[in-house]
Amino acid sequence: MPPSPCHPATVTIAPRASGLLERAGRHGLFLLGGLSFAIGTLCLVVPLLPTTIFWIIAAWAWSKSCPRLQQRLYALPGAGPHVKSWIEDGTISRRGKLFAVGGLLFGLAMTALALHDQALILTAASLPQLAAVLFVASRREGSG
């Protein structure tokens, strides 16, 4: 088989799939990575939307389909080292935790202001945000 069009090293890191289904899955992951990266990039200019989670999804998808793009994402200033820390070590930097928890709590406060008279909807909207705060706060700290 010819080497991967993504990167020659891909052959050893993510071997070429032999069957049609495996190739389709690999191409699907490549597209998922591209879409996730594009959405994350859009979130850079849209207030209150998270960039890093979409770039984490992109890094994971590209790790299975195109490691060269994963490495390029890791090299991005700002979020790249944080994404790499999460993917490789499962850690979040203290600064990253502060920004994530702060953003989630700010979103929770805005939700409470908007839905203060709708207790059931406020509760349903708040529980995922509180769960996310607990999840982020409970992760190990890294250098990111």
Buried (B, 14 or more C-beta within 10 A) or exposed (E): EEEBEBBEEBBEBBEEBEEEEEEEBBEEBBEBBBBBBEBBEEBEEEEEBBBBBBBBBBBBBBBBBBBBBBBBBBEBEEBBBBBBBBBEEEBBBEEBBEBBBEBBEEBBEEBEEEBEEEEEEBEEBBEEBEEBBEEBEEBEEBEB
